[in-house]
Amino acid sequence: MRRAICVQTWLDSGFPVSHRDGANGSKQADRWRNDSDGQMTQSPLGEPVDGPSPWWTPARHTDRKPFLMARSAITRAIRAWFDEQGFSEVETGILQVSPGNETHLHAPRTELLRADGTRATRYLRTSPEFAGKKLLAAGEQKIFEFARVFRDRERGDLHLPEFTMLEWYRANANYDAIMADTVVVIAHAAQATGIGHFSFRGKSADPFAEPELLTVGAAFERFAGIDLLATIVDGKGDRGALAAAARDRVRIADDDTWSDIFSKVLVEHVEPNLGQGRLTVLFEYPVPEAALARAKPSDPRVAERFEFYACGVELANGFGELTDAAEQRHRFTAAMDEKQRCYGERYPLDEEFLAAVGNMPEASGVALGFDRLVMLASGALRIDQVVWTPPANEA
């Protein structure tokens, strides 16, 4: 039944799937796939240098310009779709009392100097989620944001310390509707560039094909031979049971928690197999990994949480939103206790957010890594090729 709901909603959206193999698709994608290694033998002042040139040199910028034009085309297409669907585009604050309360996400910290000379700690947000849900509590029904967000301890071909997150919410909608939205948004990105298939590190996926729908439990069974849900007892993960089931699959440290072992199996055995040939929607996460999602009424072992994958790359993370403020506080407190244990720090709770959770309507929402989507839809090889100004002091 879930598959029928998701796919039918996608088809009902009116997306013109006939464009997926447009005559200009492969040529345009090939044109945007070219990349320079940035090597130069002279500086902009004519002095000999070794290594890559700065991103702002004309030659280097020219090499990246097709990817940036692809970014602009995708942005226009997605904005137009949200407008057609009756969404309001919002702009929310970057400086926050709390950057988010997930154990393994880290945020840059700053200090505000008030007019009276006192100081206040603020964080650069890791997500616009807190602000978005406050707007739902205020009465907004359908909102989206191209949000600048920040993460410490993250840099690589798929990670930037500052990046764009496309996040949207529907009030009074279940998470099947948000799943269907995500399928359409990804397809619009591919249509905007004319690319026929996403490719990354030798893997490919058709962004226009019907997505694969796979529960986390089924994925663990298929790719790791682990009965994951058997390790969930009374809403908690049984660390001993999962360690026993996974001992031949991953290296397990004495201080690894259930969530640590879960993450190792997911990253090493499950994720590399997702999004092959078509998109994968991985859904029904075990409730210990619910984060800000509500538990599934018909099976309290799992939560209404999903992630989208293409070519083994995680693109989006969505929830049927939790509206129980007491439960959200309990989860945040446990996550910050674990953060303190692992990293020696914790972030404050945003009390206004917790109050808003208890006053917001039933809703669903999703956060999509916009730069990653542009990378795949433009044929770029690295995420820094598709941002206008790559991180400072990097070649």
C-alpha positions in Angstrom: 0.0 0.0 0.0 2.8 2.4 0.8 4.4 1.9 -2.6 1.1 2.7 -4.3 0.5 5.8 -2.3 4.0 7.2 -2.9 4.2 6.5 -6.6 0.6 7.6 -7.4 1.2 10.9 -5.6 4.3 11.4 -7.8 2.4 10.6 -10.9 -0.5 12.9 -9.9 2.0 15.8 -9.5 2.0 16.2 -13.3 5.8 15.8 -13.7 6.5 15.4 -17.4 8.4 12.1 -17.3 8.6 12.1 -21.1 11.4 14.6 -20.9 13.8 12.2 -19.2 15.6 11.1 -22.3 15.5 14.4 -24.1 17.7 14.7 -27.3 19.9 17.3 -25.7 20.4 15.5 -22.4 23.6 13.6 -23.0 25.3 16.4 -24.9 24.4 19.0 -22.2 25.5 16.7 -19.4 28.8 16.0 -21.2 29.4 19.7 -21.6 28.9 20.2 -17.9 31.0 17.2 -16.9 34.4 18.6 -18.0 36.6 19.5 -15.1 40.1 21.0 -14.8 42.5 19.9 -12.1 43.2 23.6 -11.5 47.0 23.2 -12.1 48.9 26.3 -13.1 52.5 27.2 -13.7 52.1 30.9 -13.0 50.3 33.0 -10.4 47.8 35.7 -11.5 50.8 38.1 -11.2 52.9 36.0 -13.5 55.1 34.4 -10.8 55.8 30.7 -11.1 54.0 28.5 -8.6 53.4 24.9 -7.9 50.0 23.2 -7.1 46.5 24.2 -7.9 45.5 27.8 -8.6 43.0 29.7 -6.4 39.3 29.1 -7.4 38.9 32.8 -8.3 41.5 32.9 -11.1 39.7 33.4 -14.5 40.8 30.1 -15.9 39.7 28.1 -12.9 36.4 29.9 -12.7 35.8 29.3 -16.4 36.3 25.6 -15.9 33.7 25.6 -13.1 31.2 28.0 -14.7 29.1 25.3 -16.5 28.5 23.7 -13.1 27.4 27.0 -11.7 25.1 27.7 -14.6 23.6 24.2 -13.9 23.1 25.2 -10.3 21.2 28.4 -11.4 19.0 26.4 -13.8 18.1 23.8 -11.1 17.4 26.6 -8.5 15.0 28.3 -11.0 13.2 25.0 -11.8 12.7 24.0 -8.2 11.6 27.4 -7.1 9.0 27.4 -9.9 7.7 24.0 -8.8 7.3 25.0 -5.2 5.5 28.2 -6.4 3.1 26.1 -8.5 2.4 23.9 -5.5 1.5 26.9 -3.3 4.5 26.9 -1.0 5.8 30.1 0.6 9.6 30.6 0.4 10.9 31.7 3.8 14.2 33.0 5.1 15.1 32.1 8.7 17.9 33.2 11.0 21.4 31.6 10.9 22.4 32.6 14.4 20.6 30.3 16.9 20.5 29.7 20.7 21.0 26.0 19.8 22.3 24.7 16.5 20.5 21.3 16.8 20.8 18.5 19.3 22.2 15.5 17.4 25.0 13.6 18.9 27.5 13.6 16.0 26.7 17.0 14.4 29.0 19.8 15.3 28.4 23.5 14.9 30.6 26.6 14.7 30.2 28.8 17.8 30.3 32.6 18.1 29.6 35.3 20.7 27.4 38.3 20.4 28.3 41.5 22.1 25.1 43.3 23.2 24.7 47.0 23.4 25.0 46.9 27.2 28.4 45.1 26.9 27.1 41.7 28.0 27.9 38.7 25.8 25.6 35.9 24.5 26.7 32.6 23.0 25.2 31.8 19.6 25.7 29.0 17.1 25.7 28.8 13.3 22.8 26.5 12.6 23.3 23.0 11.3 19.8 23.0 9.9 16.8 25.4 9.6 14.6 22.8 11.2 13.9 24.6 14.5 12.9 27.8 12.8 10.8 26.0 10.2 8.7 24.2 12.9 8.2 27.4 14.8 6.7 28.8 11.6 4.4 25.7 11.4 3.3 26.5 15.0 2.7 30.1 13.9 0.2 28.8 11.3 2.2 28.4 8.1 1.0 25.5 6.0 3.5 24.9 3.2 7.0 26.4 3.4 10.4 25.9 1.9 13.9 27.4 2.3 17.2 27.4 0.5 19.1 27.6 3.8 22.7 28.2 4.4 23.9 25.8 7.1 27.2 25.0 8.8 29.0 21.9 10.1 32.3 21.6 11.9 34.4 18.5 11.4 33.1 17.9 7.9 35.1 18.3 4.6 35.5 16.0 1.6 34.2 15.3 -1.9 30.6 15.2 -0.5 31.0 17.6 2.5 31.5 21.3 3.0 31.7 23.2 6.3 29.1 25.7 4.8 26.5 24.5 2.3 22.9 24.9 1.1 20.1 22.8 2.5 16.8 22.7 0.8 14.2 22.1 3.4 10.4 22.1 3.2 7.4 21.2 5.3 3.7 20.4 4.7 1.3 20.9 7.6 -1.4 18.2 8.0 0.3 15.9 5.5 1.7 12.4 6.1 5.3 11.6 5.1 4.3 9.7 2.0 3.4 13.1 0.5 6.9 14.5 1.4 8.5 11.4 -0.1 6.6 12.0 -3.3 7.7 15.7 -3.3 11.3 14.6 -3.0 11.0 12.3 -6.0 9.6 15.2 -8.1 12.2 17.7 -6.9 15.1 15.4 -7.8 13.5 14.7 -11.2 13.1 18.5 -11.9 16.8 19.0 -11.1 17.7 16.3 -13.7 15.3 17.8 -16.2 16.8 21.3 -15.7 20.2 20.1 -16.8 19.1 17.6 -19.4 21.1 14.8 -17.8 19.7 11.3 -18.4 21.5 9.4 -15.5 23.2 10.4 -12.3 26.7 9.0 -12.0 29.2 9.0 -9.1 32.3 6.9 -8.5 31.3 4.2 -11.0 27.6 4.0 -9.9 24.6 5.3 -11.8 21.0 5.9 -11.2 18.0 7.0 -13.4 16.4 10.0 -11.6 13.2 9.5 -13.6 12.7 5.8 -12.8 10.2 4.6 -10.2 12.2 4.6 -6.9 13.0 1.5 -4.9 11.2 1.5 -1.6 13.2 -0.4 1.1 12.7 -0.5 4.8 15.8 -0.3 7.0 15.0 -3.7 8.4 14.8 -5.2 5.0 18.0 -3.5 4.0 19.9 -4.9 7.0 18.6 -8.3 6.2 19.5 -8.1 2.5 22.9 -6.6 2.7 24.2 -7.6 6.1 22.2 -10.7 7.1 21.0 -9.0 10.3 17.5 -9.1 11.8 17.7 -5.5 13.0 14.2 -5.2 14.5 14.9 -8.2 16.7 17.4 -6.0 18.6 14.7 -3.4 19.4 13.1 -4.0 22.9 10.6 -1.7 24.4 11.7 1.2 22.1 15.4 0.8 22.9 18.2 -0.9 21.1 19.6 -4.0 22.7 23.3 -3.4 22.4 24.3 -7.0 23.2 21.9 -8.4 20.6 23.1 -6.2 17.8 26.8 -6.7 18.7 26.3 -10.4 18.5 24.5 -10.2 15.1 27.1 -7.8 13.7 30.3 -9.2 15.1 31.3 -10.8 11.8 30.3 -7.7 9.8 32.0 -4.7 11.4 34.7 -4.0 14.0 33.0 -3.3 17.3 34.7 -1.4 20.1 34.0 -2.0 23.8 32.4 1.4 24.2 30.3 1.3 21.0 26.6 1.9 21.7 23.7 0.3 19.8 23.6 3.4 17.6 27.3 3.2 16.9 27.0 -0.4 15.7 23.9 0.5 13.7 25.8 3.3 12.0 28.8 1.1 11.2 26.7 -1.5 9.5 24.7 1.1 7.6 27.7 2.9 6.3 29.8 -0.2 5.5 27.2 -2.7 4.2 24.0 -0.9 3.4 24.6 2.5 1.9 27.0 1.4 -0.8 24.2 -0.7 -2.3 21.6 2.0 -2.4 20.5 4.1 -5.3 21.9 1.7 -7.9 20.1 2.0 -11.2 17.4 4.1 -9.7 16.7 6.1 -6.5 16.3 4.3 -3.2 14.0 5.5 -0.5 15.2 3.9 2.8 12.4 4.2 5.3 11.1 3.0 8.7 14.2 3.7 10.6 14.4 1.9 14.0 13.0 4.1 16.7 16.4 4.6 18.5 17.3 6.5 15.4 14.1 8.5 15.1 15.7 11.9 15.8 12.8 14.3 15.4 10.4 11.8 13.8 7.3 10.2 15.4 7.1 6.5 16.0 4.9 4.6 13.5 1.5 4.0 15.1 1.2 0.4 13.7 4.8 -0.6 14.7 6.4 1.3 17.6 9.8 -0.4 16.8 10.2 2.0 13.8 9.8 5.7 13.1 8.4 7.7 10.3 11.8 8.6 9.0 13.2 8.2 5.5 16.3 8.9 3.5 16.9 9.2 -0.3 19.9 7.8 -2.0 21.3 8.0 -5.5 24.6 6.3 -6.6 25.2 5.4 -2.9 25.0 9.1 -2.0 22.6 10.3 0.7 20.5 13.1 -0.7 17.7 13.8 1.7 16.4 13.0 5.2 12.8 13.4 6.1 10.3 12.8 8.9 6.7 12.4 9.8 7.3 15.1 12.5 7.2 14.4 16.2 4.7 16.7 18.0 5.2 15.4 21.5 7.3 18.0 23.3 8.1 15.8 26.3 9.4 13.0 24.1 11.4 15.5 22.0 13.0 16.8 25.2 13.8 13.3 26.4 15.5 12.5 23.0 17.5 15.7 23.0 18.7 15.2 26.5 19.9 11.7 25.8 21.6 12.8 22.7 23.4 15.6 24.5 24.5 13.2 27.3 26.0 11.0 24.6 27.7 14.0 23.0 29.2 15.0 26.3 30.5 11.4 26.7 32.0 11.3 23.2 33.2 14.8 22.6 33.2 16.6 26.0 30.6 19.2 25.0 26.9 19.6 24.8 24.6 22.2 23.2 21.8 23.9 25.0 18.2 23.1 24.3 16.1 25.7 22.5 13.2 26.0 24.9 11.1 28.0 22.4 11.5 25.2 19.9 10.3 22.6 22.4 7.3 24.8 23.2 6.6 25.1 19.4 6.7 21.3 19.0 3.9 21.0 21.4 1.8 23.6 19.5 2.5 22.7 15.9 0.1 20.7 13.8 0.7 17.2 12.5 3.2 17.7 9.7 6.0 16.2 7.6 9.2 17.7 6.3 12.5 16.9 4.6 16.0 18.3 4.3 17.7 17.8 1.0 21.4 18.4 0.4 21.1 20.9 -2.5 24.8 21.0 -3.4 24.9 17.2 -3.6 21.8 17.2 -5.9 23.4 19.8 -8.1 26.6 17.8 -8.2 24.8 14.7 -9.5 22.5 16.6 -11.9 25.4 18.5 -13.4 27.8 15.6 -13.7 30.4 17.3 -11.3 32.9 15.1 -9.5 33.1 17.0 -6.3 30.7 19.1 -4.3 33.1 22.1 -4.2 32.8 22.4 -8.0 29.1 23.4 -7.8 29.3 26.3 -5.2 30.1 29.8 -6.3 32.7 30.4 -3.7 34.4 27.3 -2.3 35.7 27.4 1.3 38.2 30.1 2.2 41.9 29.4 2.0 41.4 26.2 -0.1 42.8 25.9 -3.6 
